[in-house]
Amino acid sequence: MYDHSYNIGKTSRPDTLYAGGDMAGADAGRRVAGSRTGAQPLDRQSPLPLWAQLHADLQRRLRAGAFADAFPGELSLVAEYQVSRQTVRAALRELRAEGVVVAERGRRPRLAEPPAITQPLGALYSLFASVEAAGLRQTSDVRARDVRADGVIADRLGLEASTPLFRLERLRLADGEPLALDTVWLPAELGAPLLEADLTHTSLYDELAARTGVRLEGGREHIRAVVPTRAEQRHLQITPTTGALAIGRLGYADGRPVEWRHTLIRGDRFSLLAEFSPRIGYRLTLGGPELSRGERVLSPG
């Protein structure tokens, strides 16, 4: 380290000294960074399987900022860690399950992009508002809109089986890319004014409030991870290895159920965030497929 006071008033070229110091410091910084992001030897005497050690070391390197330009391929990792391809694939399988990398057959692994849209749990939300808040333009492609009877949905809404219901089916897009398949059911007396509404770039809840004066005030949701069907994969433009969240919502207004909604949303573009504290706690109930179990409670927000 140079004493900067030594160069004050001197006729020598301090910029040369400083440059040398900067170069040495930069070299040292690169060595330190390299030690953080470089591969660590695997312990072949450890009871921990090699694939698990490799998985842990790749996680460490990712946290240190490695692979910013590109994630290495299988053969590169085989050579770097001196392990079999089967070991590498097992480690990559774990990273893929964690949503860290995308590893598709015949293609080089790559880092997964973080979900573009995050929705806090415990709030009554509009998907339209959530997407727009993320800085993306949310549009909808209306695939079906009609009035019909459905005994199952009517029962969920506490209505007679023959009650006419408004049904709206949409493909929701974020910046032009498919995000979700969404089907909404409302009592026809509420949904009829929406039959001619332009829903290309607006919130259904805003349109419902403007046309009927009804605003949702809360409800319940059942959220589960699913594997989309081939038809759903085509609509959402996702690969067979991409999962999705199936969200069933029962929405309330004036103390009675007025909305049943089923949303299938891409797991690689949408995430849920929960907060908890000693004062309010955290409510999470795990259960089966019925809405009365495995549900979370929505509050006005």
LODO-227336 format. One line per field, with one value per residue (C-alpha): residue number from 1; residue in three letters; y, x, z. Coordinates in steps of 0.5 Angstrom, whole numbers, plus 500, padded with zeros to 3 digits. Layout:
N
num	c(NUM; ...)
residuo	c(ALA; ...)
north	c(Y; ...)
east	c(X; ...)
up	c(Z; ...)
END
This chain:
301
num	c(1; 2; 3; 4; 5; 6; 7; 8; 9; 10; 11; 12; 13; 14; 15; 16; 17; 18; 19; 20; 21; 22; 23; 24; 25; 26; 27; 28; 29; 30; 31; 32; 33; 34; 35; 36; 37; 38; 39; 40; 41; 42; 43; 44; 45; 46; 47; 48; 49; 50; 51; 52; 53; 54; 55; 56; 57; 58; 59; 60; 61; 62; 63; 64; 65; 66; 67; 68; 69; 70; 71; 72; 73; 74; 75; 76; 77; 78; 79; 80; 81; 82; 83; 84; 85; 86; 87; 88; 89; 90; 91; 92; 93; 94; 95; 96; 97; 98; 99; 100; 101; 102; 103; 104; 105; 106; 107; 108; 109; 110; 111; 112; 113; 114; 115; 116; 117; 118; 119; 120; 121; 122; 123; 124; 125; 126; 127; 128; 129; 130; 131; 132; 133; 134; 135; 136; 137; 138; 139; 140; 141; 142; 143; 144; 145; 146; 147; 148; 149; 150; 151; 152; 153; 154; 155; 156; 157; 158; 159; 160; 161; 162; 163; 164; 165; 166; 167; 168; 169; 170; 171; 172; 173; 174; 175; 176; 177; 178; 179; 180; 181; 182; 183; 184; 185; 186; 187; 188; 189; 190; 191; 192; 193; 194; 195; 196; 197; 198; 199; 200; 201; 202; 203; 204; 205; 206; 207; 208; 209; 210; 211; 212; 213; 214; 215; 216; 217; 218; 219; 220; 221; 222; 223; 224; 225; 226; 227; 228; 229; 230; 231; 232; 233; 234; 235; 236; 237; 238; 239; 240; 241; 242; 243; 244; 245; 246; 247; 248; 249; 250; 251; 252; 253; 254; 255; 256; 257; 258; 259; 260; 261; 262; 263; 264; 265; 266; 267; 268; 269; 270; 271; 272; 273; 274; 275; 276; 277; 278; 279; 280; 281; 282; 283; 284; 285; 286; 287; 288; 289; 290; 291; 292; 293; 294; 295; 296; 297; 298; 299; 300; 301)
residuo	c(MET; TYR; ASP; HIS; SER; TYR; ASN; ILE; GLY; LYS; THR; SER; ARG; PRO; ASP; THR; LEU; TYR; ALA; GLY; GLY; ASP; MET; ALA; GLY; ALA; ASP; ALA; GLY; ARG; ARG; VAL; ALA; GLY; SER; ARG; THR; GLY; ALA; GLN; PRO; LEU; ASP; ARG; GLN; SER; PRO; LEU; PRO; LEU; TRP; ALA; GLN; LEU; HIS; ALA; ASP; LEU; GLN; ARG; ARG; LEU; ARG; ALA; GLY; ALA; PHE; ALA; ASP; ALA; PHE; PRO; GLY; GLU; LEU; SER; LEU; VAL; ALA; GLU; TYR; GLN; VAL; SER; ARG; GLN; THR; VAL; ARG; ALA; ALA; LEU; ARG; GLU; LEU; ARG; ALA; GLU; GLY; VAL; VAL; VAL; ALA; GLU; ARG; GLY; ARG; ARG; PRO; ARG; LEU; ALA; GLU; PRO; PRO; ALA; ILE; THR; GLN; PRO; LEU; GLY; ALA; LEU; TYR; SER; LEU; PHE; ALA; SER; VAL; GLU; ALA; ALA; GLY; LEU; ARG; GLN; THR; SER; ASP; VAL; ARG; ALA; ARG; ASP; VAL; ARG; ALA; ASP; GLY; VAL; ILE; ALA; ASP; ARG; LEU; GLY; LEU; GLU; ALA; SER; THR; PRO; LEU; PHE; ARG; LEU; GLU; ARG; LEU; ARG; LEU; ALA; ASP; GLY; GLU; PRO; LEU; ALA; LEU; ASP; THR; VAL; TRP; LEU; PRO; ALA; GLU; LEU; GLY; ALA; PRO; LEU; LEU; GLU; ALA; ASP; LEU; THR; HIS; THR; SER; LEU; TYR; ASP; GLU; LEU; ALA; ALA; ARG; THR; GLY; VAL; ARG; LEU; GLU; GLY; GLY; ARG; GLU; HIS; ILE; ARG; ALA; VAL; VAL; PRO; THR; ARG; ALA; GLU; GLN; ARG; HIS; LEU; GLN; ILE; THR; PRO; THR; THR; GLY; ALA; LEU; ALA; ILE; GLY; ARG; LEU; GLY; TYR; ALA; ASP; GLY; ARG; PRO; VAL; GLU; TRP; ARG; HIS; THR; LEU; ILE; ARG; GLY; ASP; ARG; PHE; SER; LEU; LEU; ALA; GLU; PHE; SER; PRO; ARG; ILE; GLY; TYR; ARG; LEU; THR; LEU; GLY; GLY; PRO; GLU; LEU; SER; ARG; GLY; GLU; ARG; VAL; LEU; SER; PRO; GLY)
north	c(500; 507; 513; 518; 524; 521; 524; 531; 536; 531; 532; 524; 522; 520; 517; 512; 509; 510; 506; 501; 500; 500; 495; 490; 492; 490; 483; 482; 483; 479; 473; 474; 474; 468; 464; 466; 464; 458; 451; 448; 440; 435; 430; 423; 421; 424; 420; 426; 424; 427; 430; 433; 436; 439; 442; 445; 448; 451; 454; 457; 460; 462; 466; 469; 472; 466; 465; 472; 471; 464; 457; 452; 446; 439; 437; 443; 441; 434; 437; 442; 437; 431; 427; 423; 426; 422; 426; 433; 431; 429; 436; 440; 436; 439; 446; 446; 443; 449; 454; 456; 453; 451; 445; 442; 436; 437; 444; 448; 449; 457; 461; 462; 469; 471; 471; 478; 479; 478; 478; 478; 473; 476; 482; 482; 483; 484; 480; 486; 491; 486; 486; 493; 495; 490; 495; 491; 492; 487; 485; 480; 476; 474; 467; 466; 470; 468; 466; 459; 454; 450; 446; 445; 453; 455; 451; 454; 461; 458; 459; 454; 449; 452; 459; 463; 465; 469; 466; 469; 466; 470; 469; 474; 477; 481; 485; 481; 474; 469; 469; 466; 462; 465; 463; 467; 466; 471; 471; 473; 479; 482; 479; 481; 489; 486; 482; 488; 491; 492; 488; 488; 493; 493; 490; 486; 488; 496; 494; 491; 496; 502; 498; 495; 499; 492; 491; 485; 486; 479; 472; 465; 462; 455; 455; 449; 447; 443; 440; 443; 439; 439; 444; 449; 448; 451; 456; 459; 457; 453; 447; 441; 442; 448; 448; 452; 455; 453; 458; 457; 464; 465; 472; 476; 482; 485; 478; 473; 470; 473; 470; 464; 464; 459; 461; 457; 462; 460; 458; 461; 468; 469; 468; 469; 473; 472; 476; 474; 477; 476; 480; 478; 471; 467; 463; 457; 451; 445; 440; 437; 439; 443; 450; 449; 446; 448; 455; 462; 468; 474; 481; 488; 491)
east	c(500; 503; 503; 500; 503; 510; 508; 506; 510; 515; 517; 516; 510; 505; 500; 505; 505; 498; 497; 501; 498; 491; 493; 496; 489; 485; 489; 488; 481; 480; 484; 479; 473; 476; 477; 469; 466; 471; 470; 472; 474; 469; 471; 470; 471; 465; 459; 455; 454; 458; 452; 450; 456; 456; 449; 452; 458; 454; 449; 455; 458; 451; 451; 458; 456; 459; 456; 453; 455; 453; 451; 456; 454; 454; 461; 464; 462; 464; 471; 471; 469; 472; 465; 461; 455; 450; 453; 452; 445; 443; 446; 442; 436; 436; 437; 432; 427; 429; 427; 435; 436; 433; 435; 432; 433; 438; 439; 445; 443; 441; 440; 432; 429; 426; 419; 417; 410; 410; 403; 403; 399; 393; 391; 385; 388; 387; 392; 391; 394; 399; 402; 401; 405; 411; 412; 408; 402; 397; 392; 387; 385; 377; 376; 369; 364; 356; 351; 349; 347; 352; 350; 357; 359; 352; 353; 359; 356; 350; 345; 340; 343; 339; 341; 344; 351; 355; 362; 368; 374; 381; 388; 392; 398; 404; 407; 404; 407; 402; 401; 395; 388; 383; 375; 371; 363; 358; 351; 348; 344; 351; 355; 350; 353; 360; 357; 359; 365; 372; 376; 382; 386; 382; 381; 375; 374; 374; 369; 364; 364; 363; 358; 354; 357; 359; 366; 369; 371; 374; 374; 378; 383; 386; 393; 396; 402; 400; 403; 399; 396; 398; 393; 394; 402; 400; 396; 401; 407; 411; 415; 413; 418; 415; 410; 404; 399; 392; 388; 381; 378; 371; 370; 365; 361; 356; 357; 355; 359; 359; 365; 368; 374; 379; 386; 392; 398; 405; 410; 416; 413; 409; 410; 407; 410; 408; 409; 409; 410; 409; 403; 399; 402; 402; 396; 397; 393; 395; 389; 386; 383; 376; 376; 374; 381; 388; 386; 388; 384; 384; 382; 381; 386)
up	c(500; 498; 503; 499; 503; 500; 493; 496; 493; 489; 482; 481; 477; 482; 477; 475; 483; 483; 477; 479; 486; 482; 478; 484; 487; 481; 480; 488; 487; 481; 485; 491; 486; 483; 489; 491; 484; 482; 483; 490; 490; 492; 498; 495; 502; 505; 506; 502; 495; 490; 486; 493; 494; 487; 488; 494; 491; 485; 489; 493; 486; 484; 491; 489; 483; 478; 471; 470; 463; 462; 466; 464; 460; 462; 459; 462; 469; 468; 466; 472; 477; 475; 476; 471; 467; 471; 477; 474; 471; 478; 481; 475; 477; 484; 481; 476; 481; 485; 479; 479; 472; 466; 463; 457; 453; 448; 450; 454; 462; 463; 469; 470; 470; 476; 476; 473; 478; 485; 489; 496; 500; 504; 500; 495; 489; 481; 477; 472; 477; 479; 472; 471; 478; 475; 469; 464; 460; 461; 456; 455; 449; 451; 448; 451; 454; 455; 460; 461; 467; 471; 477; 480; 480; 482; 488; 490; 489; 494; 488; 485; 480; 474; 476; 469; 470; 466; 464; 462; 459; 458; 456; 460; 457; 460; 455; 450; 452; 455; 463; 465; 463; 467; 467; 471; 473; 476; 477; 470; 474; 475; 469; 464; 463; 462; 456; 451; 455; 452; 457; 452; 457; 464; 470; 471; 478; 475; 470; 475; 480; 474; 471; 477; 483; 486; 489; 492; 499; 500; 499; 499; 495; 494; 491; 488; 484; 477; 471; 465; 460; 453; 451; 456; 455; 448; 450; 455; 451; 456; 455; 459; 464; 466; 472; 474; 479; 479; 483; 485; 488; 491; 492; 496; 496; 501; 505; 500; 494; 488; 484; 482; 478; 476; 474; 471; 471; 469; 475; 471; 471; 477; 485; 491; 497; 505; 510; 518; 525; 532; 532; 527; 525; 519; 517; 512; 512; 508; 505; 500; 493; 496; 497; 504; 506; 503; 503; 505; 507; 503; 506; 503; 500)
END
